[in-house]
């Protein structure tokens, strides 16, 4: 790092701080203004913010570690969530916006009633705001420390720091994030996210281009990757189809159980099966239901199709250039240090700082929303006015930041922490899906699934005698035991009252047969066509994954994979377009009216 590189980084930090403080006036009016931007976010800003949130400084390090250990196929650990994210587009995005909540924990007292619903809301708010959220902040800080260490940023200033000083320097950047996130709320977070995402994406592309050129181009990279490892590092799926039928590639780096757990279990069993906390916050903040849906699509394109491959390409180059590297996660920053000239290095370092800040700012605001809306405003000071709640939100932002910094001192490897986050969040996903479409799901069942999944995932991940090393088996055990727990709990407890169920249905009006009694009592038709939504999900999955693998196939000179994937993407797109022509808004009756009558006015 030369002086010019440091000036670029400092200029970026100053710009971000000024922008966040400038937007603080938009967040001072009310709790809704502070945490969901007054429900006025345009789709492109909400979608970009979702993508920026999932692009932290830990992400390229995580992918470098995954590809270095398991090959490209190891990315199914996060690619599998693409199924849930497509479901989010057509099944849940409009429902979340229609519910008009501030946090997903708040939905529990709209969907359920009584003391159990209140306990569930408090438990969810605490789990998401403190252990789960702070682990996220902690491993983002861990990744930042690794980058600081690998790039020898302190040494470029003539300082030889210990590990403690490195971490405290990262905490200092987090405090800078806290200033604009605490002042400006979600508006400041999403506005800075927009610039941070594209700066981070440009940085990733620059590193990929520079790295590939250093090994002689893409053709040379593909040949060298095959030589440095006995595994098939370039396969997108761990199977081959030949004259002897379908065969499993044992050298692909993951077991059969783990791969099938990714594809058929992880996406629906995880606690984000119906959207995910930070995403729900953006969906709830969108201007309209249609823009909530559009923002979810935009996120998927940015997250899976566009930015997947720069990360993977850099990880493959690191595998070739540093074949004996013990910590594969360090391959990404080492390539930056070795191959980028001054000015370019400053831009890329600024891009990684931007990625770090976008994630941390979101986690600060998101965690504070639970502490303020679902704990302080609901249980401690339910009579608090809007000004007091905004102040409480800013205080909660400070608390979340400090707890996240504390978690960073206990983290070790990014990939290890990522798997633990998945493990402790597996189990309640099916309940979260069914609560939108089946009246019989009650608060006790969701509470049992939430607590049971967290404890089982934790015990099977960190308790020596109970630890399950094979990740796929660990997920299966966690999901299976959790399902037994919540089903038994549901069957042995009373359903929610008709009044509570009617209120929820009238507010959200989901499709499907699970609300037949509520449709009869409220005389309100469902707004959602669930059958059409499911068909759209299937078509969109073909489009999304086809497009993603087409880009990867052509980029990595796997032309057959590229063309087959492109055909699949086109077929999915044509199918999706035909389905869109069947979609039409369902009119809402006037107060006191029953089902819409043909030719009537609304």
C-alpha positions as CSV (number, residue, x, y, z in Angstrom):
1,X,0.0,0.0,0.0
2,X,1.5,3.3,-1.1
3,X,0.4,6.8,-0.1
4,X,-2.0,7.1,-3.0
5,X,-3.7,3.8,-2.1
6,X,-4.3,5.1,1.5
7,X,-5.7,8.4,0.2
8,X,-8.2,6.5,-2.0
9,X,-9.3,4.4,1.0
10,X,-9.6,7.4,3.3
11,X,-11.5,9.4,0.6
12,X,-14.0,6.5,0.3
13,X,-14.5,6.4,4.1
14,X,-15.1,10.1,4.2
15,X,-17.6,10.0,1.4
16,X,-19.6,7.2,3.1
17,X,-19.7,9.0,6.4
18,X,-20.9,12.3,4.8
19,X,-23.6,10.5,2.8
20,X,-24.9,8.7,5.9
21,X,-25.0,11.8,8.0
22,X,-26.7,13.7,5.2
23,X,-29.5,11.1,5.1
24,X,-30.0,11.2,8.9
25,X,-32.9,13.7,8.5
26,X,-34.9,11.0,6.7
27,X,-34.7,8.6,9.7
28,X,-35.7,10.9,12.5
29,X,-39.5,11.0,12.1
30,X,-40.6,7.6,13.4
31,X,-39.6,3.9,14.0
32,X,-40.9,3.1,10.5
33,X,-38.7,5.8,9.0
34,X,-35.7,4.6,10.9
35,X,-35.9,0.9,10.3
36,X,-37.9,0.5,7.0
37,X,-37.3,3.9,5.3
38,X,-40.9,5.0,5.6
39,X,-41.8,2.1,3.2
40,X,-40.6,4.2,0.2
41,X,-37.6,2.3,-1.2
42,X,-37.6,1.8,-5.0
43,X,-37.1,-1.7,-6.2
44,X,-33.6,-1.2,-7.7
45,X,-32.3,0.3,-4.4
46,X,-33.9,-2.4,-2.2
47,X,-32.5,-5.2,-4.5
48,X,-29.0,-3.7,-4.7
49,X,-29.0,-3.4,-0.9
50,X,-29.9,-7.0,-0.5
51,X,-27.0,-8.0,-2.8
52,X,-24.6,-5.6,-0.9
53,X,-25.6,-7.2,2.4
54,X,-24.6,-10.6,1.2
55,X,-21.4,-9.4,-0.2
56,X,-19.1,-8.8,2.8
57,X,-15.4,-8.9,2.9
58,X,-15.7,-12.5,4.3
59,X,-17.5,-13.7,1.1
60,X,-14.6,-13.8,-1.3
61,X,-12.4,-15.3,1.5
62,X,-15.1,-17.9,2.2
63,X,-15.4,-18.9,-1.5
64,X,-11.6,-19.0,-1.9
65,X,-11.7,-21.5,1.1
66,X,-14.5,-23.5,-0.4
67,X,-13.1,-23.8,-3.9
68,X,-9.6,-24.5,-2.6
69,X,-10.9,-27.4,-0.4
70,X,-13.8,-28.8,-2.4
71,X,-13.7,-27.4,-5.9
72,X,-16.4,-25.4,-7.7
73,X,-19.0,-27.9,-6.6
74,X,-18.5,-26.9,-3.0
75,X,-20.4,-23.7,-3.8
76,X,-23.6,-25.6,-3.6
77,X,-23.3,-24.9,0.1
78,X,-24.6,-21.4,-0.8
79,X,-26.0,-21.9,-4.3
80,X,-28.7,-24.1,-2.8
81,X,-30.2,-21.0,-1.1
82,X,-31.0,-19.8,-4.6
83,X,-34.1,-22.1,-4.4
84,X,-35.4,-20.3,-1.3
85,X,-34.5,-16.9,-2.9
86,X,-36.6,-17.7,-6.0
87,X,-39.4,-18.9,-3.8
88,X,-39.1,-15.5,-2.0
89,X,-39.7,-13.7,-5.3
90,X,-43.1,-15.2,-6.3
91,X,-44.4,-16.7,-3.1
92,X,-43.4,-14.5,-0.2
93,X,-42.3,-11.0,-1.4
94,X,-45.7,-9.6,-1.8
95,X,-47.0,-11.2,1.4
96,X,-44.2,-9.6,3.5
97,X,-44.9,-6.2,2.0
98,X,-48.7,-6.6,2.5
99,X,-48.2,-7.5,6.2
100,X,-46.7,-4.0,6.9
101,X,-44.4,-5.2,9.7
102,X,-41.1,-3.7,10.7
103,X,-39.3,-7.0,11.6
104,X,-40.1,-10.6,10.9
105,X,-40.4,-11.2,14.6
106,X,-43.4,-8.7,14.7
107,X,-45.2,-11.0,12.3
108,X,-45.6,-13.6,15.1
109,X,-48.2,-11.4,16.9
110,X,-50.1,-10.8,13.7
111,X,-50.1,-14.5,12.8
112,X,-50.6,-15.8,16.4
113,X,-52.2,-14.6,19.5
114,X,-51.9,-14.9,23.3
115,X,-49.0,-15.2,25.7
116,X,-47.2,-17.8,23.6
117,X,-47.1,-15.5,20.6
118,X,-45.6,-12.7,22.8
119,X,-42.9,-15.2,24.2
120,X,-42.1,-16.3,20.6
121,X,-41.7,-12.7,19.5
122,X,-39.3,-12.0,22.3
123,X,-37.3,-15.2,21.9
124,X,-36.9,-14.7,18.1
125,X,-35.9,-11.0,18.6
126,X,-33.2,-12.0,21.1
127,X,-31.9,-14.9,19.1
128,X,-31.7,-12.9,15.9
129,X,-30.4,-9.7,17.5
130,X,-27.7,-11.1,19.8
131,X,-26.2,-14.6,19.1
132,X,-27.0,-15.0,15.4
133,X,-26.5,-11.4,14.3
134,X,-23.4,-10.8,16.4
135,X,-21.8,-14.0,15.1
136,X,-22.4,-12.5,11.6
137,X,-20.7,-9.3,12.6
138,X,-17.9,-11.2,14.3
139,X,-16.9,-13.3,11.3
140,X,-17.1,-10.3,9.0
141,X,-14.6,-8.6,11.4
142,X,-12.5,-11.8,11.3
143,X,-12.4,-11.7,7.5
144,X,-11.4,-8.0,7.7
145,X,-8.6,-8.8,10.1
146,X,-7.3,-11.5,7.7
147,X,-7.3,-9.0,4.8
148,X,-5.5,-6.4,6.9
149,X,-2.9,-9.0,7.9
150,X,-2.4,-10.5,4.4
151,X,-2.1,-7.1,2.8
152,X,0.3,-5.9,5.5
153,X,-1.6,-2.7,5.8
154,X,0.0,-1.8,9.1
155,X,3.5,-2.6,7.9
156,X,3.0,-0.2,4.9
157,X,2.7,2.5,7.6
158,X,5.9,1.4,9.3
159,X,4.0,-0.3,12.2
160,X,4.4,-3.9,13.3
161,X,1.1,-4.6,15.3
162,X,0.1,-7.5,17.4
163,X,-3.1,-9.4,16.7
164,X,-5.0,-7.3,19.2
165,X,-4.2,-4.1,17.4
166,X,-5.2,-5.5,14.1
167,X,-8.7,-6.5,15.4
168,X,-9.1,-3.1,17.2
169,X,-8.4,-1.3,13.9
170,X,-11.3,-3.3,12.4
171,X,-13.5,-2.4,15.3
172,X,-12.6,1.2,14.6
173,X,-13.9,0.9,11.1
174,X,-17.1,-0.7,12.6
175,X,-17.5,2.4,14.8
176,X,-17.4,4.5,11.7
177,X,-20.1,2.4,10.2
178,X,-22.0,2.8,13.5
179,X,-22.0,6.6,13.1
180,X,-23.8,6.7,9.8
181,X,-26.0,3.6,10.5
182,X,-27.0,5.0,13.9
183,X,-27.8,8.4,12.6
184,X,-29.5,7.6,9.3
185,X,-31.2,4.3,9.9
186,X,-32.1,2.1,6.9
187,X,-32.0,5.0,4.5
188,X,-28.3,5.6,5.2
189,X,-27.6,1.8,5.0
190,X,-29.3,1.3,1.6
191,X,-27.9,4.5,0.0
192,X,-24.3,3.6,1.0
193,X,-25.0,0.0,0.0
194,X,-25.7,1.1,-3.5
195,X,-22.3,2.6,-4.0
196,X,-20.6,0.0,-1.9
197,X,-22.0,-2.9,-3.9
198,X,-20.8,-1.6,-7.3
199,X,-17.4,-0.6,-5.9
200,X,-17.0,-4.1,-4.4
201,X,-18.1,-5.7,-7.7
202,X,-15.7,-3.6,-9.7
203,X,-12.9,-4.6,-7.3
204,X,-13.8,-8.3,-7.6
205,X,-13.7,-8.1,-11.4
206,X,-10.3,-6.2,-11.3
207,X,-8.8,-8.9,-9.1
208,X,-10.1,-11.7,-11.4
209,X,-8.8,-10.1,-14.6
210,X,-5.4,-9.3,-13.0
211,X,-5.1,-12.8,-11.6
212,X,-6.0,-14.7,-14.8
213,X,-3.6,-12.6,-16.9
214,X,-0.8,-13.6,-14.5
215,X,-1.3,-17.3,-15.2
216,X,-1.5,-16.9,-18.9
217,X,-5.2,-16.6,-19.6
218,X,-8.3,-18.7,-19.0
219,X,-7.1,-21.7,-21.1
220,X,-3.9,-21.9,-19.1
221,X,-5.7,-21.5,-15.8
222,X,-8.1,-24.4,-16.7
223,X,-5.1,-26.7,-17.6
224,X,-3.1,-25.8,-14.5
225,X,-6.0,-26.3,-12.1
226,X,-6.4,-29.9,-13.3
227,X,-2.7,-30.5,-12.7
228,X,-2.4,-29.1,-9.1
229,X,-5.2,-31.3,-7.6
230,X,-6.3,-34.9,-7.9
231,X,-9.9,-33.7,-7.4
232,X,-12.1,-32.5,-10.3
233,X,-12.0,-28.9,-9.2
234,X,-14.0,-27.6,-12.2
235,X,-17.2,-29.6,-12.1
236,X,-20.4,-27.7,-11.4
237,X,-22.2,-30.9,-10.1
238,X,-20.5,-33.9,-8.5
239,X,-21.8,-36.5,-11.0
240,X,-20.9,-37.7,-14.5
241,X,-23.2,-39.2,-17.1
242,X,-21.6,-41.8,-19.3
243,X,-22.1,-45.2,-21.0
244,X,-22.2,-46.8,-17.6
245,X,-24.9,-44.5,-16.3
246,X,-24.8,-41.7,-13.7
247,X,-21.8,-42.0,-11.5
248,X,-20.9,-40.0,-8.3
249,X,-17.5,-38.3,-8.4
250,X,-16.1,-39.3,-5.0
251,X,-13.1,-36.9,-5.5
252,X,-15.4,-33.9,-5.9
253,X,-14.8,-32.8,-2.3
254,X,-18.2,-33.4,-0.7
255,X,-20.1,-36.6,0.2
256,X,-23.3,-37.8,-1.4
257,X,-25.2,-37.1,1.8
258,X,-23.9,-33.5,2.0
259,X,-24.7,-32.7,-1.7
260,X,-28.3,-34.0,-1.4
261,X,-28.7,-32.2,1.9
262,X,-27.8,-29.0,0.1
263,X,-30.3,-29.6,-2.8
264,X,-33.2,-31.2,-1.1
265,X,-33.1,-30.0,2.5
266,X,-31.0,-27.0,3.4
267,X,-33.0,-24.3,1.5
268,X,-36.4,-25.2,3.1
269,X,-35.2,-26.3,6.5
270,X,-33.1,-23.1,7.2
271,X,-34.6,-20.3,9.2
272,X,-34.7,-18.0,6.1
273,X,-36.9,-20.3,4.1
274,X,-39.5,-17.6,3.7
275,X,-37.2,-14.7,3.1
276,X,-34.6,-14.0,5.8
277,X,-34.4,-11.1,8.3
278,X,-32.4,-8.5,6.3
279,X,-34.3,-9.3,3.1
280,X,-37.6,-9.1,4.8
281,X,-36.6,-5.6,6.1
282,X,-36.0,-4.5,2.5
283,X,-39.2,-6.1,1.2
284,X,-41.2,-4.4,4.0
285,X,-39.5,-1.1,3.0
286,X,-40.4,-1.3,-0.7
287,X,-42.8,1.2,-2.2
288,X,-45.4,-1.4,-3.3
289,X,-45.9,-5.1,-3.4
290,X,-44.9,-5.2,-7.1
291,X,-41.7,-3.4,-6.3
292,X,-41.0,-5.8,-3.5
293,X,-41.2,-8.7,-6.0
294,X,-39.0,-6.8,-8.5
295,X,-36.4,-6.1,-5.8
296,X,-36.2,-9.8,-5.0
297,X,-35.6,-10.6,-8.7
298,X,-32.9,-8.0,-9.0
299,X,-31.1,-9.3,-5.9
300,X,-31.1,-12.9,-7.4
301,X,-29.6,-11.7,-10.7
302,X,-26.8,-9.6,-9.0
303,X,-26.1,-12.3,-6.4
304,X,-26.0,-15.5,-8.4
305,X,-25.6,-14.7,-12.1
306,X,-23.2,-11.6,-12.0
307,X,-20.9,-11.8,-9.0
308,X,-20.5,-15.6,-8.5
309,X,-17.8,-16.1,-11.1
310,X,-15.3,-13.4,-10.4
311,X,-14.9,-14.9,-6.9
312,X,-14.6,-18.4,-8.2
313,X,-12.1,-17.5,-10.9
314,X,-9.9,-15.8,-8.3
315,X,-10.2,-18.8,-6.0
316,X,-9.0,-21.1,-8.9
317,X,-6.0,-18.8,-9.6
318,X,-5.1,-18.9,-5.9
319,X,-5.1,-22.6,-6.1
320,X,-2.6,-22.6,-8.9
321,X,-0.4,-19.7,-7.7
322,X,-0.3,-20.9,-4.0
323,X,-0.6,-24.7,-4.2
324,X,0.8,-25.2,-0.7
325,X,-1.1,-22.4,1.1
326,X,-2.4,-23.8,4.4
327,X,-5.2,-21.3,4.8
328,X,-7.0,-21.2,1.5
329,X,-9.1,-18.2,2.6
330,X,-5.9,-16.0,2.3
331,X,-5.6,-16.7,-1.4
332,X,-7.8,-13.8,-2.4
333,X,-5.9,-11.0,-0.5
334,X,-2.5,-12.5,-1.4
335,X,-3.3,-12.2,-5.1
336,X,-4.2,-8.6,-4.6
337,X,-0.9,-7.8,-2.9
338,X,1.2,-9.7,-5.4
339,X,-0.4,-8.6,-8.7
340,X,-2.1,-5.2,-8.3
341,X,-0.2,-2.0,-9.0
342,X,-0.6,1.2,-6.9
343,X,-3.8,3.1,-7.3
344,X,-5.5,-0.1,-8.5
345,X,-4.6,-1.7,-5.2
346,X,-6.1,1.2,-3.4
347,X,-9.3,0.9,-5.3
348,X,-9.6,-2.8,-4.6
349,X,-8.8,-2.4,-0.9
350,X,-11.5,0.3,-0.8
351,X,-13.9,-2.1,-2.5
352,X,-13.2,-4.7,0.2
353,X,-13.7,-2.1,2.9
354,X,-17.0,-1.2,1.2
355,X,-18.1,-4.8,1.2
356,X,-17.3,-5.1,4.9
357,X,-19.1,-1.8,5.7
358,X,-22.3,-2.7,3.7
359,X,-22.7,-6.0,5.6
360,X,-21.9,-4.6,9.1
361,X,-24.1,-1.5,8.6
362,X,-27.0,-3.8,7.7
363,X,-26.4,-6.1,10.6
364,X,-26.2,-3.2,13.0
365,X,-29.5,-1.7,11.8
366,X,-31.2,-5.1,11.5
367,X,-30.1,-6.2,15.0
368,X,-31.2,-2.9,16.5
369,X,-34.6,-3.2,14.9
370,X,-35.3,-6.3,16.9
371,X,-34.0,-4.8,20.2
372,X,-36.1,-1.7,19.6
373,X,-39.3,-2.8,17.9
374,X,-39.7,-6.3,19.5
375,X,-38.1,-6.0,22.9
376,X,-38.0,-2.3,24.1
377,X,-41.1,-1.1,22.3
378,X,-43.1,-4.2,22.9
379,X,-42.1,-5.3,26.4
380,X,-40.1,-2.6,28.2
381,X,-41.7,0.6,27.1
382,X,-44.9,-0.1,25.1
383,X,-46.1,3.4,25.8
384,X,-42.9,5.0,24.2
385,X,-43.4,7.7,21.6
386,X,-41.8,7.7,18.2
387,X,-39.0,10.1,19.2
388,X,-38.1,7.8,22.1
389,X,-38.2,4.7,19.9
390,X,-35.8,6.3,17.4
391,X,-33.4,7.2,20.2
392,X,-33.7,3.7,21.5
393,X,-32.9,2.4,18.0
394,X,-29.7,4.4,18.0
395,X,-28.7,3.1,21.4
396,X,-29.4,-0.4,20.3
397,X,-27.2,0.1,17.3
398,X,-24.3,0.9,19.7
399,X,-25.0,-2.3,21.7
400,X,-25.2,-4.5,18.7
401,X,-21.9,-3.2,17.4
402,X,-20.1,-3.8,20.7
403,X,-21.5,-7.3,21.0
404,X,-20.4,-8.1,17.4
405,X,-16.9,-6.9,18.1
406,X,-16.8,-9.1,21.2
407,X,-17.8,-12.1,19.0
408,X,-14.9,-11.4,16.6
409,X,-12.4,-12.3,19.4
410,X,-13.7,-15.9,19.4
411,X,-13.9,-16.6,15.7
412,X,-11.3,-18.6,13.9
413,X,-12.0,-19.5,10.2
414,X,-14.7,-17.9,8.0
415,X,-15.8,-21.2,6.4
416,X,-16.1,-22.9,9.8
417,X,-18.2,-20.1,11.2
418,X,-20.4,-20.0,8.1
419,X,-21.3,-23.7,8.5
420,X,-22.1,-23.2,12.2
421,X,-24.4,-20.4,11.3
422,X,-26.2,-22.7,8.9
423,X,-26.3,-25.5,11.4
424,X,-27.8,-23.5,14.2
425,X,-30.4,-22.0,11.9
426,X,-31.6,-25.3,10.4
427,X,-34.9,-26.8,11.6
428,X,-37.6,-24.2,11.7
429,X,-37.8,-23.5,8.0
430,X,-40.8,-25.7,7.2
431,X,-42.8,-24.1,10.0
432,X,-42.0,-20.7,8.6
433,X,-43.4,-21.7,5.2
434,X,-46.5,-23.5,6.5
435,X,-47.5,-20.7,8.8
436,X,-48.5,-18.6,5.7
437,X,-50.6,-21.4,4.2
438,X,-52.0,-23.6,7.0
439,X,-54.2,-22.3,9.8
440,X,-53.2,-25.2,12.1
441,X,-49.6,-24.0,12.7
442,X,-49.6,-22.3,16.1
443,X,-47.2,-20.2,18.1
444,X,-46.1,-23.1,20.2
445,X,-45.0,-25.1,17.1
446,X,-42.9,-22.2,15.8
447,X,-41.4,-21.6,19.2
448,X,-40.5,-25.3,19.6
449,X,-38.9,-25.4,16.1
450,X,-36.9,-22.2,16.7
451,X,-35.5,-23.2,20.1
452,X,-35.1,-26.9,19.2
453,X,-33.3,-26.2,15.9
454,X,-31.0,-23.7,17.5
455,X,-30.0,-26.1,20.4
456,X,-29.7,-29.2,18.3
457,X,-27.6,-27.4,15.7
458,X,-25.4,-25.9,18.4
459,X,-24.9,-29.2,20.2
460,X,-24.1,-31.2,17.0
461,X,-21.6,-28.5,15.9
462,X,-19.6,-27.7,19.1
463,X,-20.3,-30.2,21.9
464,X,-17.5,-32.9,21.5
465,X,-19.5,-36.0,22.3
466,X,-22.4,-34.9,20.1
467,X,-20.6,-33.3,17.2
468,X,-21.5,-34.7,13.8
469,X,-18.6,-34.1,11.4
470,X,-20.3,-34.9,8.1
471,X,-22.2,-31.6,7.3
472,X,-25.0,-33.2,5.4
473,X,-25.7,-35.7,8.1
474,X,-25.6,-32.9,10.7
475,X,-28.2,-30.9,8.8
476,X,-30.4,-34.0,8.3
477,X,-30.3,-34.9,12.0
478,X,-31.0,-31.3,13.0
479,X,-34.0,-30.9,10.6
480,X,-35.4,-34.4,11.4
481,X,-35.3,-34.0,15.2
482,X,-36.6,-30.5,15.0
483,X,-39.5,-31.6,12.8
484,X,-40.5,-34.3,15.3
485,X,-40.4,-31.7,18.2
486,X,-42.6,-29.1,16.5
487,X,-45.1,-31.6,15.1
488,X,-45.7,-33.1,18.5
489,X,-45.9,-29.7,20.1
490,X,-48.5,-28.5,17.5
491,X,-50.7,-31.6,18.0
492,X,-50.6,-31.4,21.7
493,X,-51.5,-27.7,22.0
494,X,-54.5,-25.7,21.0
495,X,-54.8,-24.0,17.6
496,X,-55.0,-20.2,17.3
497,X,-58.4,-18.6,17.9
498,X,-60.7,-17.9,15.0
499,X,-60.4,-14.2,15.7
500,X,-56.6,-14.2,15.4
501,X,-56.7,-16.4,12.2
502,X,-59.3,-14.2,10.6
503,X,-57.3,-11.0,11.3
504,X,-54.2,-12.5,9.8
505,X,-55.9,-13.8,6.7
506,X,-57.8,-10.5,6.1
507,X,-54.5,-8.6,6.3
508,X,-52.3,-10.9,4.1
509,X,-54.8,-13.0,2.1
510,X,-52.5,-15.8,0.9
511,X,-53.6,-18.4,-1.5
512,X,-53.9,-22.2,-1.2
513,X,-56.5,-24.4,0.5
514,X,-55.2,-24.0,4.0
515,X,-57.4,-20.9,4.7
516,X,-60.7,-22.2,3.5
517,X,-62.5,-21.5,6.7
518,X,-61.2,-17.9,6.9
519,X,-62.3,-17.2,3.3
520,X,-65.8,-18.3,4.2
521,X,-65.9,-16.2,7.4
522,X,-64.3,-13.1,6.2
523,X,-66.0,-13.2,2.7
524,X,-62.6,-12.1,1.2
525,X,-61.0,-13.9,-1.8
526,X,-57.3,-14.7,-1.7
527,X,-55.2,-12.1,-3.4
528,X,-52.4,-14.6,-4.2
529,X,-52.8,-17.4,-6.8
530,X,-50.5,-20.0,-5.1
531,X,-50.7,-22.5,-8.0
532,X,-49.5,-19.8,-10.5
533,X,-46.8,-18.7,-8.0
534,X,-45.4,-22.2,-7.8
535,X,-45.3,-22.6,-11.6
536,X,-43.4,-19.2,-11.7
537,X,-40.9,-20.5,-9.2
538,X,-40.1,-23.6,-11.3
539,X,-39.7,-21.5,-14.4
540,X,-37.6,-18.9,-12.6
541,X,-35.3,-21.6,-11.2
542,X,-34.6,-22.8,-14.7
543,X,-33.9,-19.2,-15.8
544,X,-31.7,-18.3,-12.8
545,X,-29.6,-21.5,-12.6
546,X,-29.4,-21.8,-16.3
547,X,-28.1,-18.3,-16.7
548,X,-25.6,-18.8,-13.8
549,X,-24.2,-22.0,-15.3
550,X,-24.2,-20.6,-18.8
551,X,-22.0,-17.7,-17.7
552,X,-19.7,-20.1,-15.8
553,X,-19.6,-22.7,-18.6
554,X,-18.5,-20.2,-21.3
555,X,-16.1,-18.4,-18.9
556,X,-14.3,-21.6,-17.9
557,X,-14.3,-22.9,-21.5
558,X,-16.8,-25.7,-20.8
559,X,-18.8,-25.0,-24.0
560,X,-21.2,-28.0,-23.7
561,X,-22.2,-26.9,-20.2
562,X,-22.5,-23.3,-21.4
563,X,-24.8,-24.1,-24.3
564,X,-27.0,-26.6,-22.4
565,X,-27.3,-24.1,-19.6
566,X,-28.2,-21.3,-22.0
567,X,-31.0,-23.5,-23.6
568,X,-32.4,-24.2,-20.1
569,X,-32.3,-20.5,-19.2
570,X,-34.1,-19.6,-22.4
571,X,-36.8,-22.2,-21.9
572,X,-37.3,-21.0,-18.3
573,X,-37.5,-17.4,-19.5
574,X,-40.1,-18.3,-22.2
575,X,-42.2,-20.3,-19.7
576,X,-42.0,-17.5,-17.2
577,X,-43.1,-14.9,-19.8
578,X,-46.1,-17.1,-20.7
579,X,-47.1,-17.4,-17.1
580,X,-46.8,-13.6,-16.6
581,X,-49.6,-13.2,-19.2
582,X,-51.9,-15.2,-17.0
583,X,-51.4,-13.0,-14.0
584,X,-54.0,-10.3,-13.3
585,X,-54.7,-8.3,-10.1
586,X,-57.5,-9.7,-8.0
587,X,-59.9,-6.8,-7.1
588,X,-60.5,-6.1,-3.5
589,X,-64.2,-5.8,-2.4
590,X,-65.4,-2.6,-0.8
591,X,-65.9,-2.8,3.0
592,X,-68.9,-4.9,3.7
593,X,-68.9,-6.6,0.3
594,X,-68.3,-10.3,-0.4
595,X,-66.5,-11.8,-3.4
596,X,-66.1,-9.6,-6.4
597,X,-68.9,-9.7,-8.9
598,X,-68.2,-9.6,-12.6
599,X,-68.6,-6.1,-14.0
600,X,-68.7,-4.4,-10.6
601,X,-66.5,-1.4,-9.8
602,X,-63.9,-1.3,-7.0
